[in-house]
Amino acid sequence: MAIRVLNRRTFLRGAGGIAVALPALEIMMPARSARAGGSAATRYLIGFCGASTGRRDSNYTSDEQPTADLLVPETVGANYDIKRAATPLADFGLVEDVSIVSGLHVPWDEGSGVPEAGRRVQFHESALSPILSGMRGGANDGDNDCKGPTSDQIVGDAIGQDSAHRVLPVCVQAASYRGSNGSSGGANGTLSYREDGGIQRVSPISSPRQLFESLFSGFVPPGADPAQLAELEYQARRTSKVVDLVKGDADRLIARLGGEDRRRMERHLTAISEFEDALGQSGGGGSECVLPMDPGDDPPIGNSTTTSSPDDYDTTAAWSDEETRALRLTDLIHMALTCELTRSVALQYTYAHCWLNMFPATGHTNDLHELGHSGAGSDSDASSLEAFSDGIAWNVKHWARLVDLLKNTPDIDGRSVLDNTAMTLMFEGGHGWDPEAAAYSVHSTENMSALIAGGAGGLNASGGRHIVAPGEHPARVLTSAMSAVGAGDTLGEVSGVIPELFA
Amino acid sequence: MNPRSITSIALLSLSIGCYQGVDVDAAPGAEDPDTGADSGSSSGGSGGEDTSSEPEDASLVPFAGLRRLTAAEHDATLRDLIGDELGDSVLFLPEDPRTPFDNDYTTQTPAQSLISGADLLASDAAARLVADATRLGEVLGCEPTGPGDAACFESFVRTFGRRAFRRPLSEGEVQQYMEMAAFAVERDDFNEGVEAALRAMLSAPSFLYRVEIGEPVDGADGVFALGDYEVATRLSYFLWGTTPSDELLDEADAGRLASPDGVAATVGWMMEDERALDRVTRFHALWLGYERLPGDYELVEAMQTENRALMERVIFDEQGPWQDVLRLEETYASDMLAAHYGIPLPGSETPQWTPYGDTGRKGLLSGGSFLSIGQKFGDTSPTQRGLLVRTRLFCMDVPPPAPDLNVDVDEPPGDPENDCKWERYAAHRAEGSSCESCHALFDPIGFGLEAYGPLGELRTHEPGKPECELHTEGNVAEAGDFSGPGELADRLLESGAVNRCVSTQLYRFAMGRYELDDVDLELVDILTEKIGDEDFRFDTLLEELVASDAFLYRRTKEI
């Protein structure tokens, strides 16, 4: 279990620099993912923004194009132009590294049932299953869970079995921010599903401190003296004993429970074992694998909100300092990938149907969902679409920052970690025809887009480009990324890759 | 207010000292870790009366699954076990979806994030405890003579283990946790071992989950009679939202929770505890959707105080009909809150019972908390308010919208000639339209509350639209017209639907499960029959529920 004792933390806090493994300490397991011969592992990351990408806006839309977005470039191919929602790509100098795939489409029920890899007509959360698992979603409103394992889990099974964390689900948004008078928690805050006697939600870590403890308990600071090493050895031994007792308790209960209870406890024991496996792992990677800064205590969880008009929106609620959380979590994930502590990450920036307050993030007085509907209010100079796009850009910014960190981190094979990675940023919707409203709106899975970066398996061989893929399923962006890391090209009811991504 | 003991209950029970009165090998639910076999009877402890191990009708025993402590329960449990008031479980445990209650075990799925979060909470809590000599002394219950004081360590393991696992530890378990004493010797610090043992116990599934095993009922496959400790745990989390006190565990040990009469007697004194008031208040808040109130902190705090005072007065102090929660003609308000509501000022900066006056208000539905529900498009939503009244107070199963209907749209378009809300919602009322059939159930209820703003403030017109005057004429299709929340409460009570709805919602809360099957529904019917269709006391409803077979037995769900 995570080493979380004063002595250890006293000298971990503030430590940086190169991590030193503890080969002399038997309790510290050797890097399971350390690779011989200078070959680097491939890594996979799916990022998710819980919003559509476009909406109606009189400044941008016309009768011919009644909805619009500010994400998709006008130009096709390399050196694409940058629009407002994609600004962070230019800010980080990533146009040559990130491809934008546009024209994607999730089909919907047109009267004969939910189609293959499709969704029901009601919009919110209904596209999660087809996008994330490639499986057609539930037919009934409220049935929003994925119907198959998600890409991160498939990749974890394929290439992550010998890493400390087979899969690492993380969520930046710390809460749903709606109470019992609205949607709350559940599928809209879940990005990862696994097959385990049925399709099970895999809840993410949203605490930077918890993530730090989970990932880096096997690290010691550089220059640790013998006394410090002895202390670490003691703490690791004590932790190991704690885990033994916890597992023993679970074993005893499994022997006595029956039916569903037994299965639930077996899953709990599996989770303990996964946790135990990750203990003491100091990772692989090369000299770039360092102990990151201890993120310290987490920002508190913010209050909830109700839907409000932009003009009287409570700009202090629905915010748990996700800006700081995103920065800290990104730094930790960067090092987790660099050190090969995991090879598969599911990183949710914002919940689907997202109520996160966008004022601290963008200066616009509304949550992300309502920016897509009501706009930003009279205090904003931006049009509704511009304000909404700024909310999307906030997600893109943090994803792009991770791309940039990986791009600038050498891997053990002399390439960058990004070169050995396939990473995507997916969105909940696009814009266009909304069959629910029989109108053009933000509630659409037409004109969807995705971002994809990394050079694993020949991905983005020609550098970042704008690829128009009319009618392609967004899950095919994921199967392309999966294929790039050697995890096959099938996700539920979707298979095959987008060839242009490898051209 | 009744002379309930206040929060010092927790530390009072901590100071009881080392528990020595149980033969742990004979303790119910205290399995031998070496054999995995139950070494004792689950029906009771060392003494007690004859127990009933047969349900009245085994076919009416409902499913009950393994329930993990919610974040709120985890916080309360640490508070009452070790006096830890930090309450940061929400940072590290998976978010508890509100369905509307936060304890639906069917939404709980174990994952590695749960394990690391629980361990972090456990190790933090253990570290804080050993750093606080006062609290540590109360938890230990003995004064160690040195790092190797095995007797004191064993006393701590037995005493604290019983409280943490909500049952006595088996001898095998005691010996295993005793192994943590080696760290005390190694470090020459008794507390080192204590901290390690605490961390292990507070991370253990026996702590994180409410484990129910019970004794098989003859002739009823899959049906089990809960043991006394299991009943104590159910009672405690249902009525207090936290772990059983030593006193309650003693009741279990004495075998006094094995019969409906024994349980009913226990409920009596449990309801005297301040935590019962907190729990009843929270039940109503979760049920009706105002657990998380938005808005100005001072106003929110005043409304929370108002709600708690209403529950305290009606259910605990006056012990009157629960219906008074909906029809009391005064509320607990300071000048600030009264001014917000537009009711006569009590002339005090502190809350006083204050008549609602002639403002169309009565009881809980008239407060800003309830009226905060169902906002949309920056204002009250007649549809959302009506929908919530239908689903929460009438317990109506509203079918999902037809596939071709949009339910999350931009605000209904206004007429250039008239941009008022009534006109905006005209499409919902168009006879024969696809909207009309459902919205006729919702909108007329919501429009009857329109003169009360998003936080219950009285208003005469829509915000920023003086031309849009608001009216209070509402209608409940099967119960008649009303004007304002006071009369809505009257129509609700007259409808005859509310008693069964309260029973249903309380049953869901007790069982930790929203979805009800046929057995559950029949049990709700029985419960409703017990309280009748007229006025009833809420504590009577609680007692009927906890003394029923639904609470004292369980059925396992096979895969």
HADDOCK unambig.tbl for C-alpha pairs under 7 A between the chains (distance, minus, plus):
assign (segid A and resid 1 and name CA) (segid B and resid 116 and name CA) 6.84 0.50 0.50
assign (segid A and resid 1 and name CA) (segid B and resid 119 and name CA) 6.43 0.50 0.50
assign (segid A and resid 2 and name CA) (segid B and resid 116 and name CA) 6.84 0.50 0.50
assign (segid A and resid 2 and name CA) (segid B and resid 119 and name CA) 6.95 0.50 0.50
assign (segid A and resid 2 and name CA) (segid B and resid 120 and name CA) 6.87 0.50 0.50
assign (segid A and resid 4 and name CA) (segid B and resid 123 and name CA) 6.45 0.50 0.50
assign (segid A and resid 121 and name CA) (segid B and resid 403 and name CA) 5.74 0.50 0.50
assign (segid A and resid 121 and name CA) (segid B and resid 404 and name CA) 6.80 0.50 0.50
assign (segid A and resid 122 and name CA) (segid B and resid 403 and name CA) 6.62 0.50 0.50
assign (segid A and resid 122 and name CA) (segid B and resid 406 and name CA) 6.72 0.50 0.50
assign (segid A and resid 141 and name CA) (segid B and resid 400 and name CA) 5.89 0.50 0.50
assign (segid A and resid 179 and name CA) (segid B and resid 289 and name CA) 6.92 0.50 0.50
assign (segid A and resid 179 and name CA) (segid B and resid 291 and name CA) 6.54 0.50 0.50
assign (segid A and resid 179 and name CA) (segid B and resid 292 and name CA) 5.17 0.50 0.50
assign (segid A and resid 180 and name CA) (segid B and resid 98 and name CA) 5.25 0.50 0.50
assign (segid A and resid 180 and name CA) (segid B and resid 100 and name CA) 5.24 0.50 0.50
assign (segid A and resid 180 and name CA) (segid B and resid 286 and name CA) 6.20 0.50 0.50
assign (segid A and resid 180 and name CA) (segid B and resid 289 and name CA) 4.63 0.50 0.50
assign (segid A and resid 180 and name CA) (segid B and resid 290 and name CA) 6.77 0.50 0.50
assign (segid A and resid 180 and name CA) (segid B and resid 291 and name CA) 6.70 0.50 0.50
assign (segid A and resid 181 and name CA) (segid B and resid 289 and name CA) 4.53 0.50 0.50
assign (segid A and resid 181 and name CA) (segid B and resid 290 and name CA) 6.74 0.50 0.50
assign (segid A and resid 181 and name CA) (segid B and resid 373 and name CA) 5.98 0.50 0.50
assign (segid A and resid 181 and name CA) (segid B and resid 374 and name CA) 6.73 0.50 0.50
assign (segid A and resid 184 and name CA) (segid B and resid 97 and name CA) 5.41 0.50 0.50
assign (segid A and resid 184 and name CA) (segid B and resid 98 and name CA) 6.05 0.50 0.50
assign (segid A and resid 185 and name CA) (segid B and resid 95 and name CA) 6.17 0.50 0.50
assign (segid A and resid 185 and name CA) (segid B and resid 96 and name CA) 6.65 0.50 0.50
assign (segid A and resid 185 and name CA) (segid B and resid 97 and name CA) 4.66 0.50 0.50
assign (segid A and resid 186 and name CA) (segid B and resid 97 and name CA) 5.77 0.50 0.50
assign (segid A and resid 201 and name CA) (segid B and resid 109 and name CA) 6.64 0.50 0.50
assign (segid A and resid 202 and name CA) (segid B and resid 111 and name CA) 5.83 0.50 0.50
assign (segid A and resid 203 and name CA) (segid B and resid 94 and name CA) 6.37 0.50 0.50
assign (segid A and resid 203 and name CA) (segid B and resid 111 and name CA) 6.28 0.50 0.50
assign (segid A and resid 203 and name CA) (segid B and resid 113 and name CA) 6.52 0.50 0.50
assign (segid A and resid 204 and name CA) (segid B and resid 113 and name CA) 6.10 0.50 0.50
assign (segid A and resid 205 and name CA) (segid B and resid 113 and name CA) 5.53 0.50 0.50
assign (segid A and resid 207 and name CA) (segid B and resid 91 and name CA) 6.43 0.50 0.50
assign (segid A and resid 207 and name CA) (segid B and resid 92 and name CA) 6.43 0.50 0.50
assign (segid A and resid 210 and name CA) (segid B and resid 116 and name CA) 6.98 0.50 0.50
assign (segid A and resid 210 and name CA) (segid B and resid 117 and name CA) 6.55 0.50 0.50
assign (segid A and resid 214 and name CA) (segid B and resid 116 and name CA) 6.59 0.50 0.50
assign (segid A and resid 242 and name CA) (segid B and resid 196 and name CA) 6.94 0.50 0.50
assign (segid A and resid 242 and name CA) (segid B and resid 200 and name CA) 4.98 0.50 0.50
assign (segid A and resid 245 and name CA) (segid B and resid 200 and name CA) 6.45 0.50 0.50
assign (segid A and resid 246 and name CA) (segid B and resid 200 and name CA) 6.21 0.50 0.50
assign (segid A and resid 246 and name CA) (segid B and resid 203 and name CA) 6.57 0.50 0.50
assign (segid A and resid 246 and name CA) (segid B and resid 204 and name CA) 4.83 0.50 0.50
assign (segid A and resid 249 and name CA) (segid B and resid 204 and name CA) 6.36 0.50 0.50
assign (segid A and resid 249 and name CA) (segid B and resid 205 and name CA) 6.53 0.50 0.50
assign (segid A and resid 249 and name CA) (segid B and resid 206 and name CA) 6.91 0.50 0.50
assign (segid A and resid 250 and name CA) (segid B and resid 205 and name CA) 5.98 0.50 0.50
assign (segid A and resid 252 and name CA) (segid B and resid 33 and name CA) 6.06 0.50 0.50
assign (segid A and resid 252 and name CA) (segid B and resid 36 and name CA) 5.74 0.50 0.50
assign (segid A and resid 255 and name CA) (segid B and resid 36 and name CA) 6.24 0.50 0.50
assign (segid A and resid 256 and name CA) (segid B and resid 36 and name CA) 6.92 0.50 0.50
assign (segid A and resid 257 and name CA) (segid B and resid 213 and name CA) 6.61 0.50 0.50
assign (segid A and resid 259 and name CA) (segid B and resid 556 and name CA) 6.31 0.50 0.50
assign (segid A and resid 259 and name CA) (segid B and resid 557 and name CA) 5.47 0.50 0.50
assign (segid A and resid 259 and name CA) (segid B and resid 558 and name CA) 4.12 0.50 0.50
assign (segid A and resid 259 and name CA) (segid B and resid 559 and name CA) 5.39 0.50 0.50
assign (segid A and resid 260 and name CA) (segid B and resid 557 and name CA) 5.66 0.50 0.50
assign (segid A and resid 260 and name CA) (segid B and resid 558 and name CA) 5.78 0.50 0.50
assign (segid A and resid 260 and name CA) (segid B and resid 559 and name CA) 5.61 0.50 0.50
assign (segid A and resid 261 and name CA) (segid B and resid 65 and name CA) 6.03 0.50 0.50
assign (segid A and resid 261 and name CA) (segid B and resid 66 and name CA) 5.45 0.50 0.50
assign (segid A and resid 267 and name CA) (segid B and resid 110 and name CA) 6.11 0.50 0.50
assign (segid A and resid 268 and name CA) (segid B and resid 110 and name CA) 5.17 0.50 0.50
assign (segid A and resid 268 and name CA) (segid B and resid 111 and name CA) 6.83 0.50 0.50
assign (segid A and resid 271 and name CA) (segid B and resid 110 and name CA) 6.76 0.50 0.50
assign (segid A and resid 271 and name CA) (segid B and resid 111 and name CA) 5.26 0.50 0.50
assign (segid A and resid 271 and name CA) (segid B and resid 112 and name CA) 4.66 0.50 0.50
assign (segid A and resid 271 and name CA) (segid B and resid 115 and name CA) 6.68 0.50 0.50
assign (segid A and resid 272 and name CA) (segid B and resid 112 and name CA) 6.64 0.50 0.50
assign (segid A and resid 272 and name CA) (segid B and resid 115 and name CA) 6.12 0.50 0.50
assign (segid A and resid 274 and name CA) (segid B and resid 112 and name CA) 6.53 0.50 0.50
assign (segid A and resid 275 and name CA) (segid B and resid 112 and name CA) 5.90 0.50 0.50
assign (segid A and resid 275 and name CA) (segid B and resid 115 and name CA) 6.93 0.50 0.50
assign (segid A and resid 275 and name CA) (segid B and resid 116 and name CA) 6.97 0.50 0.50
assign (segid A and resid 304 and name CA) (segid B and resid 292 and name CA) 6.32 0.50 0.50
assign (segid A and resid 304 and name CA) (segid B and resid 294 and name CA) 6.01 0.50 0.50
assign (segid A and resid 305 and name CA) (segid B and resid 294 and name CA) 5.08 0.50 0.50
assign (segid A and resid 306 and name CA) (segid B and resid 294 and name CA) 6.61 0.50 0.50
assign (segid A and resid 306 and name CA) (segid B and resid 375 and name CA) 6.28 0.50 0.50
assign (segid A and resid 307 and name CA) (segid B and resid 375 and name CA) 5.77 0.50 0.50
assign (segid A and resid 307 and name CA) (segid B and resid 376 and name CA) 5.11 0.50 0.50
assign (segid A and resid 307 and name CA) (segid B and resid 377 and name CA) 6.43 0.50 0.50
assign (segid A and resid 307 and name CA) (segid B and resid 378 and name CA) 5.94 0.50 0.50
assign (segid A and resid 308 and name CA) (segid B and resid 376 and name CA) 6.41 0.50 0.50
assign (segid A and resid 308 and name CA) (segid B and resid 377 and name CA) 5.97 0.50 0.50
assign (segid A and resid 308 and name CA) (segid B and resid 378 and name CA) 3.57 0.50 0.50
assign (segid A and resid 308 and name CA) (segid B and resid 379 and name CA) 6.49 0.50 0.50
assign (segid A and resid 309 and name CA) (segid B and resid 377 and name CA) 5.73 0.50 0.50
assign (segid A and resid 309 and name CA) (segid B and resid 378 and name CA) 3.43 0.50 0.50
assign (segid A and resid 373 and name CA) (segid B and resid 410 and name CA) 5.70 0.50 0.50
assign (segid A and resid 436 and name CA) (segid B and resid 404 and name CA) 5.27 0.50 0.50
assign (segid A and resid 436 and name CA) (segid B and resid 405 and name CA) 5.38 0.50 0.50
assign (segid A and resid 436 and name CA) (segid B and resid 406 and name CA) 4.63 0.50 0.50
assign (segid A and resid 437 and name CA) (segid B and resid 405 and name CA) 6.50 0.50 0.50
assign (segid A and resid 437 and name CA) (segid B and resid 406 and name CA) 4.90 0.50 0.50
